């Protein structure tokens, strides 16, 4: 587990402790973490798993068939490189990535099987597939708005999931999200520009993750939503991806591959 003492790392370890087919062999955290040396399971608030937290990637990956990465973008390239060098399959749920990070993922995918998703929740990925289908069927006559809410500690906005929702809507309309996205409105903005996709962001309290997509025409509207109430939904999705990717051929895979609808036409 990479990022073993973070919010998502602890959620994954909690699910590992409950599982019958996963065994934790390494738990990596950042240098200087006060929890270094502590049992990873106990640090996650569950039973002892017999694995101490370490800041040594090489040691943490020793004997691992699959690694799960919920860290920060700054750590991603080193994590990916370490997994590629060891031939360890990798599941990545880290968000806020840029072009250099995606280049690192593509490079590593030539050597190892790698699942990347901005959101590992099974429900969210089904939700995104439904949004793709709705966007294609409704067409550009329906205005599209993406609304998302997360806890006060989340550092990137809009969320990676919100951006992917926007990308799916834009793609269904034959457009690039960069050309049609509107991030926030303030003051005298004038009327809505046709074909734009609006984003609204909330950061408050301990909201795990809410996403809503509104398609609105003058005569009717359609709304799709997903509400996460526990981080374990993301953790269980990551473990499902880990179970699926073990033993796969090298390549860059998505949760759509994991869930079996990557080739569906919307």
N, C-alpha and C positions, 0 to 999 in steps of 0.2 A: 504494500500500500504506500503510494507516494502522496504526501500531504496527510499523514496519518493522524495528526493532532488537530487538524482543522475541522470546521463544522461538518463538511461532507465526509472527510476521512473518518471521523468518529461514527457517523451514521453508517458508513460501509462496514466498519469493524463490528458495529452492533448487529448488523445483518449476518456477517460472517459467523459471529458467535452463536447465532440461532440456526445456522445452516448445517446440513449433514454432508455436503459434498465439497466444501471449501476448507482449506487449511491455510492459515496465515503463516508465512515463512519469513516475512520481513516487513518492517514498518518504519518508513523514512519521514523525518520531519526536518525543519530548517535549523541551521546552526544557531546556537544560543537559546533554543527553546528550553524553557524551564522544566519541561517534562522529559527531557532526554534521559534515557536509562530506565524510565518507568515502564512497567508492563503496558503494552499498547491497548489491551483489552480493558484493563482497570482504568486507564486514562480516558477511555471512551465511555466509562460508566457501566461496563458489563463485566462478565467473568474474566479472570486472567486467561490470556491466550498463550502465555509462555514466550512471548516475543518482546524484547525491550525496544523502545524507540531509539533510533539512531539517526545521525545526520550523514552517514556514509552510504551513498547510493549503491556502490558496488557491493557492500556487505548486505544491504537491504534486499538486493535483487538476487542474491545467491540462492539458487535452488527454486526460484520462482518460475512457474510455467506461464503465468499471466500477471502483469502489473496493472494497477488502476491508478490513474493520476488525477487527483483533484487538488492542484496546487495553484500557483500564480503564473502568468505568462513569463515572468522573468526566469522561472525555473524550467520551463517546458523544453527548451532546446537541449539542455544538459540531460534531462530525464529521458527524452527520446533517443538521444545518442547513446546513453548507457544501456537502454533496452535493446537497441539495434546491435550494439557490440556483443551483447550476451545472447541474442536470439530469443529474447523474451517478448511474447505477444503483449500488446498494450491496448488499454482502454483509456481514452482521454475525455474528461468532462470539464476541463479547464476552459473558462470563457475569457473574452477580451483579447483574442488573438489577432495578430496582423499578418501581413504578407510574408514576413520572414518566418513566422511560426508555421504558416501553412506550407511554406517551402520545405521546412524541416520535416513536417509530417509526410509529405510526398516523397522526400528522399528516403526516409526510414521505411516507408511502405514497400520499397523495392526489396527490402531485406526481411521484414517481419510483418505479420498480420496486425493491423491497427484499426481499431474502431474509434472514430471521433464523432462526438455529438455535442452541440451546445446545451442540450438538455437530455438527460438519460432516462427520464420518466417514460414508462411505456404509454401511460395515458396521454402525455403531451405529444408524443410522436404520432399517435393515432389522431389526436386533435389537429396536428399540423397537416396530416394527409387529408382530413376533412376540409380544412381551410383551402387547400390547393384545389380540391374538387369544386368547392363552392365558388372560388374566384373564377375558375374557368367557366362554370355554368352561368354565373350571374353577369359576367362581362364588365366592361368599363363604365356602363351606365350607372352602376352602383358605386357610390363613394365608399372608400375603405379607410377605416380607422383601427389602429392597433393600440390597445391600452394595457399597461402592465404595472404591477405593484410588487415591491420586494422590501425586505427588512432594511433598516437604517444603515447597516454596515456594508451593504453591497456597493462596490466601487465603480462599476461600469454601468452606463446608461445610454440608450435603451439596453435592456437585457439581451443576451445572445439569442434567446428564444424569440423575443419580439422582433429582432432583426431578421431572423430566419422566416418568421411569419410574413414580414414585409417582402422579403425576397421571393417567397413563394407566390404571393399575390401579384407582384410585379412580373414575375416570369410567366404566370398564366395569362398575362395581358401583353406579353411580348415586349416588356420594357425592362430597363435596369433600375434597381431600387435607388441607386445614387441619383438618377435623373428625376425621380418623382417623390422622394421622401420629404416630408415636412416635419421637422423636429421642434415641436412647441410653437405656440402662437402668442403674441403679445402686442398690445396696442392696436392701431388701425391697420389691420392686415388686408383689408379689401375682401372681396368674395373669394370663395374657395376656387382654386385653379382646377379645371377638369383633369381627371386622371391621377391626381396626387394621392399619396398614402400618408396619412397623418399618424404621429406617434405621441402618446401621452404617458408620462412616467410618474409614479408615486414611490417615495422612499420613506418608510415609517415603521416604527415599532419592530415587531419580530415577524412580519409577514413572510411566509415561506416562499410564495410565488403564485401570483394570479395573472392570467393572461386572457384577454378578451379581444375578439375581432368583430367589428361591426361593419356590415355592408348595408348601405342605406340609399334608397332611391326615393323620388318624390312621393310615390304611392305606397311603399312598403319597405321593411327592413328585415335583415336576417342577422342574428347574433350567435356566435359560437364562443364558448368559454371553457377554460380549464382552471381548476383551483387545487393547488397543492396544500395539504394540511400538515404534512410531516416530511422531513428530508429523506426519510426512509424510502419514499417513492422513487427518488432519484438513485438512491443507493441500490435498491432492488433491481432497477433497470441496468445499472452498471454491472451488477453481478450476473444478470442475464446475458449481457453483452460479453462478459468475461467467459462465461460458460460456452457461449456460441463461438467465440473467436479462437479458443484453444485448439491448436492443431490445424488451423486453416492455412491456406497458401498465403504468401506475402501479398499485401494489398491494402488499400485504404478503403475501409468499409464504413457504413453509416448504421444508425439504428433501424432504418428502413430495411437494410440487409438482415439485421438481427431478427426483425419481426416478420420478415418474409413478404414485404410488399414493395421492395425496391423497384421492381419492373412493372408495377401497376401503372396504367395510363390514366391520368386525370385531365 
